[in-house]
Amino acid sequence: METKKGFTLVETIVSIALLTLAITGPLSVATFALRSSSISENEIVAYNLVEEGLEYIKNKIDTNTFTSGAQWRDGLSECESGNGCDIDAISWAIISCPGGICPVLRRSSLTGLYTHAAASADNTDTIFTRRILLDNVPGAGNDEQELAVTISWPERDSTHSFTITSHVFKRR
């Protein structure tokens, strides 16, 4: 009886199947890790943009109270309307949000800062939209307001958003 050396067709198919499984497992893990890192990066940027909005409004209130002698909420009427507002931390401007829809933030390629400056080669649209809303607190009179900053952005066929709230007070 004569024996032939080599692989049969079945052995070759099984080998290819095992190799395919060995390659696709790590590739799917790498794909998932890349997708997760993109989502995490956007969440970090979004959190910092919310924090910037909170700090800007608190700074504006402090400036009104301690340096200019103005009423504590002067210059914030855009944020007190039901539509809300946004801020441009570079130009120290408050941007209105007609119909409650705030404009998309732009990012300066020169400074890396987010702004509402006109679109240009240096200022490109991002995926982030921020809305700041000041609202009266029931029973607090004119001495306290709730400050809510919401950031939203589209990603992977859905819209992500979160809101951070704080309370601001009239200083005496």
MARPA-19075 format. One record per residue (C-alpha): residue number from 1; residue in three letters; x negated, y, z. Coordinates in Angstrom, 1 decimal. Each point is the difference from the previous one (the first is absolute). Example, Ala and Ser with C-alpha at 12.3 -4.5 7.8 and 13.67 -1.06 7.14 Angstrom:
<rec><resi>1</resi><resn>ala</resn><u>-12.3</u><v>-4.5</v><w>7.8</w></rec>
<rec><resi>2</resi><resn>ser</resn><u>-1.4</u><v>3.4</v><w>-0.7</w></rec>
END
This chain:
<rec><resi>1</resi><resn>met</resn><u>0.0</u><v>0.0</v><w>0.0</w></rec>
<rec><resi>2</resi><resn>glu</resn><u>-1.4</u><v>3.3</v><w>-1.0</w></rec>
<rec><resi>3</resi><resn>thr</resn><u>0.5</u><v>3.1</v><w>2.2</w></rec>
<rec><resi>4</resi><resn>lys</resn><u>-0.1</u><v>3.5</v><w>-1.4</w></rec>
<rec><resi>5</resi><resn>lys</resn><u>-1.4</u><v>2.9</v><w>2.0</w></rec>
<rec><resi>6</resi><resn>gly</resn><u>1.7</u><v>3.4</v><w>0.1</w></rec>
<rec><resi>7</resi><resn>phe</resn><u>3.2</u><v>1.6</v><w>1.1</w></rec>
<rec><resi>8</resi><resn>thr</resn><u>3.5</u><v>-1.0</v><w>-0.9</w></rec>
<rec><resi>9</resi><resn>leu</resn><u>2.6</u><v>2.5</v><w>-1.0</w></rec>
<rec><resi>10</resi><resn>val</resn><u>1.7</u><v>-0.3</v><w>3.4</w></rec>
<rec><resi>11</resi><resn>glu</resn><u>-3.2</u><v>0.7</v><w>1.9</w></rec>
<rec><resi>12</resi><resn>thr</resn><u>-0.6</u><v>3.1</v><w>-2.1</w></rec>
<rec><resi>13</resi><resn>ile</resn><u>3.5</u><v>1.3</v><w>0.6</w></rec>
<rec><resi>14</resi><resn>val</resn><u>-0.3</u><v>-0.6</v><w>3.7</w></rec>
<rec><resi>15</resi><resn>ser</resn><u>-3.3</u><v>1.8</v><w>0.1</w></rec>
<rec><resi>16</resi><resn>ile</resn><u>1.3</u><v>3.0</v><w>-1.9</w></rec>
<rec><resi>17</resi><resn>ala</resn><u>3.1</u><v>0.2</v><w>2.4</w></rec>
<rec><resi>18</resi><resn>leu</resn><u>-2.3</u><v>-0.1</v><w>3.1</w></rec>
<rec><resi>19</resi><resn>leu</resn><u>-2.3</u><v>2.7</v><w>-1.5</w></rec>
<rec><resi>20</resi><resn>thr</resn><u>3.1</u><v>2.2</v><w>-0.8</w></rec>
<rec><resi>21</resi><resn>leu</resn><u>1.2</u><v>-0.3</v><w>3.6</w></rec>
<rec><resi>22</resi><resn>ala</resn><u>-3.4</u><v>0.8</v><w>1.4</w></rec>
<rec><resi>23</resi><resn>ile</resn><u>-0.2</u><v>3.2</v><w>-2.1</w></rec>
<rec><resi>24</resi><resn>thr</resn><u>3.6</u><v>1.3</v><w>0.3</w></rec>
<rec><resi>25</resi><resn>gly</resn><u>0.1</u><v>-0.2</v><w>3.8</w></rec>
<rec><resi>26</resi><resn>pro</resn><u>-2.8</u><v>2.5</v><w>0.6</w></rec>
<rec><resi>27</resi><resn>leu</resn><u>1.3</u><v>2.2</v><w>-2.9</w></rec>
<rec><resi>28</resi><resn>ser</resn><u>3.4</u><v>0.3</v><w>1.5</w></rec>
<rec><resi>29</resi><resn>val</resn><u>-1.5</u><v>0.9</v><w>3.4</w></rec>
<rec><resi>30</resi><resn>ala</resn><u>-2.1</u><v>2.7</v><w>-1.6</w></rec>
<rec><resi>31</resi><resn>thr</resn><u>3.0</u><v>1.4</v><w>-1.9</w></rec>
<rec><resi>32</resi><resn>phe</resn><u>2.0</u><v>0.2</v><w>3.3</w></rec>
<rec><resi>33</resi><resn>ala</resn><u>-2.9</u><v>1.7</v><w>1.8</w></rec>
<rec><resi>34</resi><resn>leu</resn><u>-0.4</u><v>2.6</v><w>-2.8</w></rec>
<rec><resi>35</resi><resn>arg</resn><u>3.8</u><v>0.7</v><w>0.1</w></rec>
<rec><resi>36</resi><resn>ser</resn><u>-0.1</u><v>0.3</v><w>3.8</w></rec>
<rec><resi>37</resi><resn>ser</resn><u>-2.9</u><v>2.4</v><w>0.0</w></rec>
<rec><resi>38</resi><resn>ser</resn><u>1.7</u><v>2.3</v><w>-2.5</w></rec>
<rec><resi>39</resi><resn>ile</resn><u>3.1</u><v>0.1</v><w>2.2</w></rec>
<rec><resi>40</resi><resn>ser</resn><u>-2.1</u><v>0.6</v><w>3.1</w></rec>
<rec><resi>41</resi><resn>glu</resn><u>-1.9</u><v>2.8</v><w>-1.7</w></rec>
<rec><resi>42</resi><resn>asn</resn><u>3.3</u><v>1.7</v><w>-0.9</w></rec>
<rec><resi>43</resi><resn>glu</resn><u>1.3</u><v>-0.4</v><w>3.5</w></rec>
<rec><resi>44</resi><resn>ile</resn><u>-3.1</u><v>1.6</v><w>1.5</w></rec>
<rec><resi>45</resi><resn>val</resn><u>0.3</u><v>3.0</v><w>-2.4</w></rec>
<rec><resi>46</resi><resn>ala</resn><u>3.7</u><v>0.3</v><w>0.7</w></rec>
<rec><resi>47</resi><resn>tyr</resn><u>-0.6</u><v>0.0</v><w>3.8</w></rec>
<rec><resi>48</resi><resn>asn</resn><u>-2.6</u><v>2.8</v><w>-0.3</w></rec>
<rec><resi>49</resi><resn>leu</resn><u>2.4</u><v>2.0</v><w>-2.2</w></rec>
<rec><resi>50</resi><resn>val</resn><u>2.7</u><v>-0.3</v><w>2.6</w></rec>
<rec><resi>51</resi><resn>glu</resn><u>-2.4</u><v>1.0</v><w>2.7</w></rec>
<rec><resi>52</resi><resn>glu</resn><u>-1.1</u><v>3.0</v><w>-2.1</w></rec>
<rec><resi>53</resi><resn>gly</resn><u>3.7</u><v>1.1</v><w>-0.3</w></rec>
<rec><resi>54</resi><resn>leu</resn><u>0.6</u><v>-0.3</v><w>3.8</w></rec>
<rec><resi>55</resi><resn>glu</resn><u>-3.2</u><v>1.9</v><w>0.9</w></rec>
<rec><resi>56</resi><resn>tyr</resn><u>0.7</u><v>2.8</v><w>-2.5</w></rec>
<rec><resi>57</resi><resn>ile</resn><u>3.5</u><v>0.7</v><w>1.4</w></rec>
<rec><resi>58</resi><resn>lys</resn><u>-1.3</u><v>-0.1</v><w>3.6</w></rec>
<rec><resi>59</resi><resn>asn</resn><u>-2.8</u><v>2.4</v><w>-1.0</w></rec>
<rec><resi>60</resi><resn>lys</resn><u>2.4</u><v>2.3</v><w>-1.7</w></rec>
<rec><resi>61</resi><resn>ile</resn><u>2.2</u><v>0.1</v><w>3.2</w></rec>
<rec><resi>62</resi><resn>asp</resn><u>-3.1</u><v>0.6</v><w>2.2</w></rec>
<rec><resi>63</resi><resn>thr</resn><u>-1.2</u><v>2.8</v><w>-2.3</w></rec>
<rec><resi>64</resi><resn>asn</resn><u>3.4</u><v>1.6</v><w>0.1</w></rec>
<rec><resi>65</resi><resn>thr</resn><u>0.1</u><v>-0.2</v><w>3.8</w></rec>
<rec><resi>66</resi><resn>phe</resn><u>-3.5</u><v>1.0</v><w>1.0</w></rec>
<rec><resi>67</resi><resn>thr</resn><u>-1.5</u><v>2.3</v><w>-2.7</w></rec>
<rec><resi>68</resi><resn>ser</resn><u>2.7</u><v>1.7</v><w>-2.0</w></rec>
<rec><resi>69</resi><resn>gly</resn><u>2.6</u><v>0.7</v><w>2.6</w></rec>
<rec><resi>70</resi><resn>ala</resn><u>2.6</u><v>-1.4</v><w>-2.4</w></rec>
<rec><resi>71</resi><resn>gln</resn><u>2.9</u><v>-2.2</v><w>0.9</w></rec>
<rec><resi>72</resi><resn>trp</resn><u>-1.2</u><v>-3.6</v><w>0.5</w></rec>
<rec><resi>73</resi><resn>arg</resn><u>1.8</u><v>-1.3</v><w>-3.2</w></rec>
<rec><resi>74</resi><resn>asp</resn><u>-0.8</u><v>2.9</v><w>-2.3</w></rec>
<rec><resi>75</resi><resn>gly</resn><u>-1.0</u><v>-1.2</v><w>-3.5</w></rec>
<rec><resi>76</resi><resn>leu</resn><u>1.6</u><v>-3.4</v><w>0.5</w></rec>
<rec><resi>77</resi><resn>ser</resn><u>3.5</u><v>0.6</v><w>-1.3</w></rec>
<rec><resi>78</resi><resn>glu</resn><u>-0.7</u><v>-2.1</v><w>-3.1</w></rec>
<rec><resi>79</resi><resn>cys</resn><u>-0.6</u><v>-3.0</v><w>2.3</w></rec>
<rec><resi>80</resi><resn>glu</resn><u>3.1</u><v>0.7</v><w>2.1</w></rec>
<rec><resi>81</resi><resn>ser</resn><u>2.4</u><v>-0.3</v><w>-2.9</w></rec>
<rec><resi>82</resi><resn>gly</resn><u>1.4</u><v>-3.5</v><w>-0.7</w></rec>
<rec><resi>83</resi><resn>asn</resn><u>-2.3</u><v>-0.2</v><w>-3.0</w></rec>
<rec><resi>84</resi><resn>gly</resn><u>-3.2</u><v>0.1</v><w>1.9</w></rec>
<rec><resi>85</resi><resn>cys</resn><u>-3.3</u><v>1.3</v><w>-1.2</w></rec>
<rec><resi>86</resi><resn>asp</resn><u>-3.6</u><v>-1.0</v><w>-0.6</w></rec>
<rec><resi>87</resi><resn>ile</resn><u>-3.3</u><v>1.8</v><w>0.6</w></rec>
<rec><resi>88</resi><resn>asp</resn><u>-3.1</u><v>0.7</v><w>-2.0</w></rec>
<rec><resi>89</resi><resn>ala</resn><u>-2.8</u><v>-0.1</v><w>2.6</w></rec>
<rec><resi>90</resi><resn>ile</resn><u>-2.5</u><v>1.5</v><w>-2.4</w></rec>
<rec><resi>91</resi><resn>ser</resn><u>2.0</u><v>3.2</v><w>-0.8</w></rec>
<rec><resi>92</resi><resn>trp</resn><u>1.9</u><v>0.1</v><w>3.4</w></rec>
<rec><resi>93</resi><resn>ala</resn><u>3.3</u><v>0.0</v><w>-1.9</w></rec>
<rec><resi>94</resi><resn>ile</resn><u>3.3</u><v>-1.5</v><w>0.8</w></rec>
<rec><resi>95</resi><resn>ile</resn><u>1.6</u><v>-1.6</v><w>-3.0</w></rec>
<rec><resi>96</resi><resn>ser</resn><u>3.8</u><v>-0.3</v><w>-0.3</w></rec>
<rec><resi>97</resi><resn>cys</resn><u>1.7</u><v>-3.3</v><w>-0.9</w></rec>
<rec><resi>98</resi><resn>pro</resn><u>3.0</u><v>0.9</v><w>-2.1</w></rec>
<rec><resi>99</resi><resn>gly</resn><u>2.8</u><v>-2.6</v><w>0.5</w></rec>
<rec><resi>100</resi><resn>gly</resn><u>-2.2</u><v>-1.8</v><w>2.5</w></rec>
<rec><resi>101</resi><resn>ile</resn><u>-2.4</u><v>-1.1</v><w>-2.7</w></rec>
<rec><resi>102</resi><resn>cys</resn><u>-3.6</u><v>1.1</v><w>0.7</w></rec>
<rec><resi>103</resi><resn>pro</resn><u>-2.6</u><v>0.3</v><w>-2.7</w></rec>
<rec><resi>104</resi><resn>val</resn><u>-2.6</u><v>-2.7</v><w>-0.4</w></rec>
<rec><resi>105</resi><resn>leu</resn><u>-3.3</u><v>0.8</v><w>1.7</w></rec>
<rec><resi>106</resi><resn>arg</resn><u>-3.1</u><v>0.5</v><w>-2.2</w></rec>
<rec><resi>107</resi><resn>arg</resn><u>-3.5</u><v>-0.9</v><w>0.8</w></rec>
<rec><resi>108</resi><resn>ser</resn><u>-3.0</u><v>2.2</v><w>-0.8</w></rec>
<rec><resi>109</resi><resn>ser</resn><u>-2.8</u><v>-1.9</v><w>-1.5</w></rec>
<rec><resi>110</resi><resn>leu</resn><u>-2.4</u><v>2.7</v><w>1.1</w></rec>
<rec><resi>111</resi><resn>thr</resn><u>0.8</u><v>0.0</v><w>3.7</w></rec>
<rec><resi>112</resi><resn>gly</resn><u>2.0</u><v>-3.2</v><w>0.5</w></rec>
<rec><resi>113</resi><resn>leu</resn><u>2.7</u><v>2.0</v><w>1.7</w></rec>
<rec><resi>114</resi><resn>tyr</resn><u>3.7</u><v>-0.3</v><w>-0.7</w></rec>
<rec><resi>115</resi><resn>thr</resn><u>1.8</u><v>3.1</v><w>-1.2</w></rec>
<rec><resi>116</resi><resn>his</resn><u>3.0</u><v>1.4</v><w>-1.9</w></rec>
<rec><resi>117</resi><resn>ala</resn><u>-2.2</u><v>2.1</v><w>-2.3</w></rec>
<rec><resi>118</resi><resn>ala</resn><u>0.8</u><v>0.0</v><w>-3.7</w></rec>
<rec><resi>119</resi><resn>ala</resn><u>-0.9</u><v>-3.2</v><w>-1.9</w></rec>
<rec><resi>120</resi><resn>ser</resn><u>-3.3</u><v>0.2</v><w>-1.7</w></rec>
<rec><resi>121</resi><resn>ala</resn><u>-3.1</u><v>-2.0</v><w>-0.8</w></rec>
<rec><resi>122</resi><resn>asp</resn><u>-1.0</u><v>0.4</v><w>3.6</w></rec>
<rec><resi>123</resi><resn>asn</resn><u>3.5</u><v>-0.5</v><w>1.6</w></rec>
<rec><resi>124</resi><resn>thr</resn><u>1.7</u><v>-3.2</v><w>-1.0</w></rec>
<rec><resi>125</resi><resn>asp</resn><u>3.3</u><v>-1.4</v><w>1.2</w></rec>
<rec><resi>126</resi><resn>thr</resn><u>0.0</u><v>-2.7</v><w>2.6</w></rec>
<rec><resi>127</resi><resn>ile</resn><u>2.7</u><v>-2.5</v><w>1.0</w></rec>
<rec><resi>128</resi><resn>phe</resn><u>0.7</u><v>1.8</v><w>3.3</w></rec>
<rec><resi>129</resi><resn>thr</resn><u>3.0</u><v>2.2</v><w>0.9</w></rec>
<rec><resi>130</resi><resn>arg</resn><u>0.2</u><v>1.7</v><w>3.4</w></rec>
<rec><resi>131</resi><resn>arg</resn><u>3.1</u><v>1.5</v><w>1.6</w></rec>
<rec><resi>132</resi><resn>ile</resn><u>0.0</u><v>2.1</v><w>3.2</w></rec>
<rec><resi>133</resi><resn>leu</resn><u>3.2</u><v>0.7</v><w>1.9</w></rec>
<rec><resi>134</resi><resn>leu</resn><u>0.6</u><v>2.0</v><w>3.1</w></rec>
<rec><resi>135</resi><resn>asp</resn><u>3.3</u><v>-0.7</v><w>1.7</w></rec>
<rec><resi>136</resi><resn>asn</resn><u>1.7</u><v>1.3</v><w>3.2</w></rec>
<rec><resi>137</resi><resn>val</resn><u>0.1</u><v>-2.3</v><w>3.0</w></rec>
<rec><resi>138</resi><resn>pro</resn><u>3.5</u><v>-0.2</v><w>1.4</w></rec>
<rec><resi>139</resi><resn>gly</resn><u>0.2</u><v>1.7</v><w>3.4</w></rec>
<rec><resi>140</resi><resn>ala</resn><u>-3.4</u><v>1.6</v><w>-0.3</w></rec>
<rec><resi>141</resi><resn>gly</resn><u>1.2</u><v>3.4</v><w>-1.1</w></rec>
<rec><resi>142</resi><resn>asn</resn><u>-2.5</u><v>2.0</v><w>-2.0</w></rec>
<rec><resi>143</resi><resn>asp</resn><u>-3.0</u><v>-1.3</v><w>1.9</w></rec>
<rec><resi>144</resi><resn>glu</resn><u>-0.7</u><v>-3.4</v><w>-1.6</w></rec>
<rec><resi>145</resi><resn>gln</resn><u>0.1</u><v>-1.5</v><w>-3.4</w></rec>
<rec><resi>146</resi><resn>glu</resn><u>-0.7</u><v>-3.5</v><w>-1.4</w></rec>
<rec><resi>147</resi><resn>leu</resn><u>-2.7</u><v>-0.1</v><w>-2.6</w></rec>
<rec><resi>148</resi><resn>ala</resn><u>0.2</u><v>-2.9</v><w>-2.4</w></rec>
<rec><resi>149</resi><resn>val</resn><u>-2.6</u><v>-0.6</v><w>-2.7</w></rec>
<rec><resi>150</resi><resn>thr</resn><u>0.8</u><v>-2.7</v><w>-2.6</w></rec>
<rec><resi>151</resi><resn>ile</resn><u>-2.4</u><v>-1.2</v><w>-2.6</w></rec>
<rec><resi>152</resi><resn>ser</resn><u>1.1</u><v>-2.3</v><w>-2.9</w></rec>
<rec><resi>153</resi><resn>trp</resn><u>-1.8</u><v>-1.6</v><w>-2.9</w></rec>
<rec><resi>154</resi><resn>pro</resn><u>0.9</u><v>-2.6</v><w>-2.7</w></rec>
<rec><resi>155</resi><resn>glu</resn><u>-2.0</u><v>-3.2</v><w>0.0</w></rec>
<rec><resi>156</resi><resn>arg</resn><u>0.5</u><v>-3.4</v><w>-1.6</w></rec>
<rec><resi>157</resi><resn>asp</resn><u>3.6</u><v>0.4</v><w>-1.1</w></rec>
<rec><resi>158</resi><resn>ser</resn><u>1.2</u><v>1.5</v><w>3.3</w></rec>
<rec><resi>159</resi><resn>thr</resn><u>-0.2</u><v>3.3</v><w>1.9</w></rec>
<rec><resi>160</resi><resn>his</resn><u>-1.9</u><v>0.1</v><w>3.3</w></rec>
<rec><resi>161</resi><resn>ser</resn><u>0.6</u><v>2.7</v><w>2.6</w></rec>
<rec><resi>162</resi><resn>phe</resn><u>-0.2</u><v>0.8</v><w>3.6</w></rec>
<rec><resi>163</resi><resn>thr</resn><u>0.8</u><v>2.8</v><w>2.3</w></rec>
<rec><resi>164</resi><resn>ile</resn><u>-1.7</u><v>1.4</v><w>3.1</w></rec>
<rec><resi>165</resi><resn>thr</resn><u>2.0</u><v>2.2</v><w>2.3</w></rec>
<rec><resi>166</resi><resn>ser</resn><u>-1.2</u><v>2.4</v><w>2.7</w></rec>
<rec><resi>167</resi><resn>his</resn><u>1.6</u><v>2.7</v><w>2.0</w></rec>
<rec><resi>168</resi><resn>val</resn><u>-1.1</u><v>3.7</v><w>-0.1</w></rec>
<rec><resi>169</resi><resn>phe</resn><u>0.8</u><v>2.5</v><w>2.7</w></rec>
<rec><resi>170</resi><resn>lys</resn><u>0.2</u><v>3.7</v><w>0.4</w></rec>
<rec><resi>171</resi><resn>arg</resn><u>-2.8</u><v>1.1</v><w>2.2</w></rec>
<rec><resi>172</resi><resn>arg</resn><u>0.7</u><v>2.5</v><w>2.8</w></rec>
END
